[in-house]
Amino acid sequence: MSMFDVIIIGAGPAGTAAAFDLLGKGLKVLILDKTQFPREKACAGGLTPKAYHLFKYDISPVIKKECRTIRINSFHNEPFLIRNENPICYMTKRADLDFFSLKKVIKKGAQFKVVKKIQSIDETDSYVEVQIGSAGFRASYLIGADGANSVVRRFVSKTRFYEKQFALEADVKIDRPDRVQMEFDFSKSRKGYYWIFPKDDHVNIGIYSTDANVRPKTRQLFEYAEARLQSRRLTAIKGYPICTGGFNYRPDSKRILFAGDAAGLSERLLGEGIYFAVKSGQIAAKSILESEYQKVSAGKLYLKQLKEIQTDLRFYHLSSNCLYKLPWMSLKALSFPFVHKWFAKGYADAKTLSQILYCQ
């Protein structure tokens, strides 16, 4: 039976962020994922500055474009532009970002294994055991960072603390993607939005829905691409869930922690997840490291240290209720120059929503 200090299931932003910090303190880390890397990953690939600057290594090699202007469309108001002299959003491809991050932690000493199926996860007072076929792995701690459809969560979580939103995306080939502006379009959905995210050689478009009963349709993507980009050349069409509601997450284990979408740590307003994935991965690593000398369970430390981002997630949840229940009023307020300049500067300065609202 192979022994490790920490097993991380999921090699996305949450898992590699945790691994990077644990390896930096000399811990023996095993990362398990169901897919060999590089792999395609459904994600719009927009990084807010707060997410971009949270990485503890330079990710500029996988940044495709910096956006300083965002176009906002809505039902009842004229379209308007949000601008800032510094980037408001950094564009990447998740496949590139995740592979780049995984290579970083493997170089730092992490072991990585592709596993198709996990048979069981069992926790004792002194270790966690993961059974994969005839092979077994033990560790003092386990971090479930395996996304919205978390296998770890199905094995060990006693409560449903999360809710799911849905997104559908595609890549669009056009002649001059460099001329396309980043766009959020609230005029076609009352409980979500359409997006246009320009990359280096293509444009990513998608639909985000906060209504669990209304999933976006491929037909809507084709119609939107034709209307806004004069193209029907869509590829890599993928739908995926986004887990929110993580402000309700309470670790019910001493040795098993959830991070990222597995913990419901995406925000409901726009569906941003990478910032919260990286941040929670770093907090999970810190909680494990501190539990060893504070003689307090990692679960208790993790809950305490998650409070800041869980508070921010509540702000996003309340804001999403305002936006999607009162879209005319919310977007009208945002259209005033002094309001959207304030928000744009806050986002460009890598602030969280609560920091922006409280002028911190």
C-alpha positions as CSV (number, residue, x, y, z in Angstrom):
1,M,0.0,0.0,0.0
2,S,1.6,3.3,-1.1
3,M,1.7,6.0,1.5
4,F,1.5,9.8,1.0
5,D,1.0,12.9,3.1
6,V,-1.8,14.1,0.9
7,I,-3.8,12.6,-1.9
8,I,-5.5,15.2,-4.2
9,I,-8.3,14.0,-6.5
10,G,-8.6,16.4,-9.5
11,A,-5.8,18.1,-11.3
12,G,-7.6,21.4,-12.1
13,P,-6.8,24.8,-10.6
14,A,-7.9,23.8,-7.1
15,G,-5.9,20.6,-7.0
16,T,-2.7,22.0,-8.4
17,A,-2.9,25.1,-6.2
18,A,-3.1,23.0,-3.1
19,A,-0.3,20.7,-4.4
20,F,2.0,23.6,-5.1
21,D,1.8,24.9,-1.6
22,L,2.1,21.4,0.1
23,L,5.1,20.5,-2.0
24,G,6.7,23.7,-1.1
25,K,6.7,22.5,2.5
26,G,8.2,19.1,1.7
27,L,5.0,17.0,1.8
28,K,4.6,13.9,-0.4
29,V,1.7,14.5,-2.7
30,L,-0.2,12.2,-5.1
31,I,-2.6,13.7,-7.6
32,L,-5.2,11.5,-9.2
33,D,-7.3,12.4,-12.2
34,K,-9.6,10.5,-14.6
35,T,-7.9,12.0,-17.7
36,Q,-4.5,12.2,-19.2
37,F,-3.2,15.7,-19.7
38,P,-3.3,17.8,-21.8
39,R,-7.1,17.4,-22.2
40,E,-9.9,19.6,-23.4
41,K,-11.9,21.2,-20.6
42,A,-15.2,23.0,-20.8
43,C,-14.6,26.5,-19.5
44,A,-15.0,30.0,-21.0
45,G,-11.4,30.7,-19.9
46,G,-11.8,34.2,-18.6
47,L,-9.6,35.1,-15.6
48,T,-10.4,38.1,-13.5
49,P,-7.3,40.0,-12.3
50,K,-7.9,38.7,-8.7
51,A,-7.6,35.1,-10.1
52,Y,-4.6,35.9,-12.4
53,H,-2.6,37.4,-9.5
54,L,-3.5,34.6,-7.1
55,F,-1.3,32.1,-8.9
56,K,2.1,31.7,-7.2
57,Y,3.9,31.3,-10.5
58,D,3.8,33.3,-13.7
59,I,1.0,32.1,-16.0
60,S,1.5,34.7,-18.7
61,P,2.7,32.0,-21.2
62,V,-0.9,30.7,-21.4
63,I,-2.6,34.0,-21.6
64,K,-4.1,34.5,-25.0
65,K,-5.4,38.1,-24.7
66,E,-5.8,40.9,-22.2
67,C,-9.2,42.7,-22.3
68,R,-9.6,46.3,-21.2
69,T,-13.1,46.9,-22.6
70,I,-16.3,45.0,-22.0
71,R,-19.5,45.5,-24.0
72,I,-22.8,45.1,-22.0
73,N,-26.1,44.5,-23.8
74,S,-29.4,44.4,-21.9
75,F,-33.2,44.3,-22.5
76,H,-34.2,47.9,-21.9
77,N,-31.0,49.9,-22.2
78,E,-28.7,50.9,-24.9
79,P,-25.4,48.8,-25.0
80,F,-22.6,50.5,-23.1
81,L,-18.9,49.9,-22.7
82,I,-16.9,49.3,-19.5
83,R,-13.3,50.4,-19.9
84,N,-10.2,50.5,-17.8
85,E,-6.5,51.3,-18.5
86,N,-5.5,48.0,-16.9
87,P,-6.8,44.6,-17.9
88,I,-10.3,43.8,-16.6
89,C,-10.0,40.2,-17.8
90,Y,-7.3,37.8,-19.0
91,M,-8.2,35.2,-21.6
92,T,-6.8,31.7,-21.5
93,K,-7.7,28.2,-22.6
94,R,-8.4,25.9,-19.7
95,A,-6.7,23.0,-21.4
96,D,-3.5,25.1,-21.6
97,L,-3.8,26.5,-18.1
98,D,-4.4,23.2,-16.4
99,F,-1.6,21.4,-18.3
100,F,0.8,24.3,-17.5
101,S,-0.1,24.1,-13.8
102,L,0.2,20.3,-13.6
103,K,3.6,20.4,-15.2
104,K,4.7,22.9,-12.5
105,V,3.7,20.7,-9.6
106,I,5.1,17.5,-11.2
107,K,8.4,19.3,-11.6
108,K,8.1,20.3,-8.0
109,G,7.8,16.6,-7.0
110,A,4.1,15.6,-7.2
111,Q,3.2,12.1,-8.4
112,F,0.5,12.0,-11.0
113,K,-1.7,9.0,-11.9
114,V,-4.6,8.6,-14.3
115,V,-7.4,6.5,-12.8
116,K,-10.5,5.5,-14.6
117,K,-12.6,4.5,-11.6
118,I,-12.3,4.8,-7.8
119,Q,-13.8,1.8,-5.9
120,S,-13.9,3.3,-2.5
121,I,-12.7,6.1,-0.2
122,D,-12.5,5.2,3.5
123,E,-11.5,7.5,6.4
124,T,-10.1,6.3,9.8
125,D,-8.8,8.3,12.8
126,S,-5.3,8.3,11.3
127,Y,-5.5,8.1,7.5
128,V,-7.6,8.1,4.4
129,E,-7.5,5.1,2.0
130,V,-8.4,5.3,-1.7
131,Q,-9.0,2.0,-3.5
132,I,-8.5,1.8,-7.2
133,G,-8.9,-1.7,-8.6
134,S,-6.3,-3.9,-7.0
135,A,-4.2,-0.8,-6.0
136,G,-4.6,1.1,-2.8
137,F,-3.3,4.5,-1.7
138,R,-3.2,5.9,1.8
139,A,-2.6,9.4,3.0
140,S,-3.0,11.5,6.1
141,Y,-5.3,13.8,4.2
142,L,-7.4,13.9,1.0
143,I,-8.5,16.9,-0.9
144,G,-11.5,16.4,-3.2
145,A,-10.9,18.9,-6.1
146,D,-12.7,16.9,-8.8
147,G,-15.2,19.5,-10.0
148,A,-18.9,19.9,-10.1
149,N,-19.6,16.2,-10.5
150,S,-17.3,15.2,-7.7
151,V,-16.8,11.5,-7.2
152,V,-15.3,12.2,-3.8
153,R,-18.4,14.1,-2.7
154,R,-20.6,11.1,-3.7
155,F,-18.5,8.8,-1.6
156,V,-18.1,10.8,1.6
157,S,-20.3,13.9,1.9
158,K,-23.3,13.5,4.2
159,T,-25.2,16.7,3.1
160,R,-26.1,18.4,-0.1
161,F,-24.7,21.9,0.4
162,Y,-24.5,23.0,-3.2
163,E,-26.7,23.9,-6.2
164,K,-26.0,23.7,-9.9
165,Q,-26.1,26.3,-12.7
166,F,-25.4,25.3,-16.3
167,A,-23.4,26.7,-19.2
168,L,-23.0,25.8,-22.9
169,E,-20.1,27.0,-24.9
170,A,-18.4,26.7,-28.3
171,D,-15.4,28.0,-30.2
172,V,-16.1,30.1,-33.3
173,K,-13.6,30.5,-36.1
174,I,-13.7,34.0,-37.7
175,D,-11.3,35.9,-39.8
176,R,-10.3,38.7,-37.4
177,P,-10.8,37.6,-33.7
178,D,-8.5,40.4,-32.7
179,R,-11.2,42.9,-33.6
180,V,-13.9,41.3,-31.4
181,Q,-14.7,42.9,-28.0
182,M,-15.4,40.9,-24.8
183,E,-19.1,41.0,-24.3
184,F,-21.8,40.1,-21.8
185,D,-25.3,40.0,-23.3
186,F,-28.2,40.1,-20.9
187,S,-30.8,40.9,-23.6
188,K,-31.5,37.3,-24.6
189,S,-32.0,35.6,-21.2
190,R,-33.7,36.8,-18.0
191,K,-32.0,34.3,-15.8
192,G,-28.5,34.3,-17.2
193,Y,-26.5,35.8,-20.1
194,Y,-24.7,35.1,-23.3
195,W,-21.0,35.8,-23.6
196,I,-18.3,36.5,-26.2
197,F,-14.7,36.0,-25.1
198,P,-12.1,36.7,-27.8
199,K,-8.9,34.6,-27.8
200,D,-5.8,34.7,-30.0
201,D,-7.0,32.6,-32.9
202,H,-10.8,32.2,-32.3
203,V,-13.7,33.5,-30.2
204,N,-15.4,31.6,-27.4
205,I,-19.1,32.1,-27.1
206,G,-21.5,30.7,-24.5
207,I,-24.7,30.8,-22.5
208,Y,-24.9,30.8,-18.7
209,S,-28.2,29.9,-17.0
210,T,-29.0,30.3,-13.3
211,D,-32.3,28.3,-13.8
212,A,-31.7,24.6,-13.1
213,N,-34.8,23.8,-15.1
214,V,-33.7,25.6,-18.3
215,R,-30.6,24.3,-19.9
216,P,-29.1,26.3,-22.8
217,K,-29.6,24.7,-26.3
218,T,-27.1,24.3,-29.1
219,R,-29.5,26.0,-31.5
220,Q,-29.3,29.1,-29.4
221,L,-25.5,29.2,-29.8
222,F,-25.6,28.9,-33.6
223,E,-28.2,31.7,-33.7
224,Y,-26.1,33.9,-31.5
225,A,-22.9,33.3,-33.4
226,E,-24.6,34.1,-36.7
227,A,-26.3,37.3,-35.3
228,R,-23.2,38.7,-33.5
229,L,-20.2,37.2,-35.4
230,Q,-21.8,36.4,-38.8
231,S,-20.5,32.8,-38.5
232,R,-21.9,29.3,-38.0
233,R,-18.5,27.7,-37.8
234,L,-18.8,26.4,-34.3
235,T,-16.5,23.7,-32.9
236,A,-15.9,22.2,-29.4
237,I,-19.5,22.6,-28.3
238,K,-19.7,21.5,-24.7
239,G,-22.2,21.8,-21.9
240,Y,-21.3,21.7,-18.2
241,P,-22.5,22.3,-14.7
242,I,-21.2,25.0,-12.4
243,C,-21.5,24.3,-8.6
244,T,-22.5,27.3,-6.5
245,G,-23.9,27.6,-2.9
246,G,-20.5,26.9,-1.3
247,F,-21.1,29.4,1.4
248,N,-23.2,26.6,3.0
249,Y,-20.3,24.1,2.8
250,R,-19.2,22.8,6.2
251,P,-16.4,20.1,6.3
252,D,-17.9,17.1,8.0
253,S,-14.6,15.2,8.1
254,K,-11.3,15.8,9.9
255,R,-9.1,14.5,7.0
256,I,-11.1,15.0,3.8
257,L,-11.6,18.6,2.4
258,F,-13.3,19.8,-0.7
259,A,-12.0,22.6,-2.9
260,G,-13.2,24.5,-5.9
261,D,-16.4,23.3,-7.6
262,A,-16.5,20.1,-5.5
263,A,-17.2,22.4,-2.6
264,G,-19.7,24.5,-4.6
265,L,-17.2,27.4,-4.6
266,S,-18.2,29.2,-7.8
267,E,-20.1,32.4,-7.7
268,R,-23.7,32.6,-9.0
269,L,-23.7,36.1,-10.5
270,L,-21.5,35.3,-13.6
271,G,-20.3,31.8,-12.8
272,E,-16.7,32.6,-12.0
273,G,-14.9,29.6,-10.6
274,I,-11.2,29.7,-11.1
275,Y,-10.5,32.4,-8.5
276,F,-12.4,30.4,-5.8
277,A,-10.8,27.2,-6.9
278,V,-7.3,28.4,-6.6
279,K,-8.0,30.3,-3.3
280,S,-9.7,27.3,-1.7
281,G,-6.9,25.0,-2.8
282,Q,-4.4,27.2,-1.2
283,I,-6.5,27.5,2.0
284,A,-6.9,23.7,2.1
285,A,-3.1,23.3,1.9
286,K,-2.6,25.9,4.6
287,S,-5.2,24.2,6.9
288,I,-3.5,20.8,6.5
289,L,0.0,22.3,7.2
290,E,-1.2,24.2,10.3
291,S,-3.2,21.3,11.7
292,E,0.0,19.3,12.1
293,Y,1.4,21.7,14.7
294,Q,-1.7,23.4,16.1
295,K,-3.3,20.0,17.1
296,V,-6.6,21.2,15.6
297,S,-8.3,19.2,12.9
298,A,-7.7,20.3,9.3
299,G,-11.5,20.4,8.8
300,K,-12.0,23.0,11.6
301,L,-9.1,25.1,10.4
302,Y,-10.4,25.0,6.9
303,L,-13.9,26.1,7.8
304,K,-12.5,29.0,9.8
305,Q,-10.2,30.1,6.9
306,L,-12.8,29.7,4.3
307,K,-15.0,32.3,5.9
308,E,-13.6,35.2,3.8
309,I,-14.5,33.7,0.5
310,Q,-17.7,32.2,1.7
311,T,-18.8,35.7,2.8
312,D,-17.8,37.0,-0.7
313,L,-19.9,34.2,-2.3
314,R,-22.9,35.4,-0.3
315,F,-22.5,38.8,-1.8
316,Y,-22.4,37.3,-5.3
317,H,-25.5,35.3,-4.5
318,L,-27.4,38.3,-3.3
319,S,-26.2,40.3,-6.3
320,S,-27.3,37.6,-8.7
321,N,-30.8,37.7,-7.1
322,C,-30.9,41.5,-7.8
323,L,-29.6,41.2,-11.3
324,Y,-31.8,38.4,-12.5
325,K,-34.9,39.4,-10.7
326,L,-34.6,43.1,-11.5
327,P,-32.4,43.2,-14.6
328,W,-33.7,46.5,-15.9
329,M,-32.9,48.3,-12.6
330,S,-29.6,46.6,-12.1
331,L,-28.2,47.1,-15.6
332,K,-29.5,50.7,-15.7
333,A,-27.5,51.4,-12.5
334,L,-24.4,49.8,-14.0
335,S,-24.8,51.8,-17.2
336,F,-24.0,55.1,-15.3
337,P,-20.4,55.9,-16.0
338,F,-19.3,56.6,-12.4
339,V,-20.8,53.2,-11.4
340,H,-19.2,51.0,-14.1
341,K,-15.9,52.9,-13.9
342,W,-15.9,52.2,-10.1
343,F,-16.5,48.5,-10.8
344,A,-14.0,48.3,-13.6
345,K,-11.3,49.8,-11.5
346,G,-12.1,47.5,-8.6
347,Y,-11.9,44.4,-10.8
348,A,-8.7,45.6,-12.5
349,D,-7.2,46.2,-9.1
350,A,-7.8,42.5,-8.3
351,K,-10.4,43.2,-5.7
352,T,-13.2,40.9,-4.6
353,L,-16.9,41.9,-4.9
354,S,-17.2,42.6,-1.2
355,Q,-14.0,44.7,-1.3
356,I,-15.4,46.8,-4.2
357,L,-18.8,47.3,-2.5
358,Y,-17.2,48.3,0.8
359,C,-14.6,50.5,-1.0
360,Q,-11.8,48.6,0.6
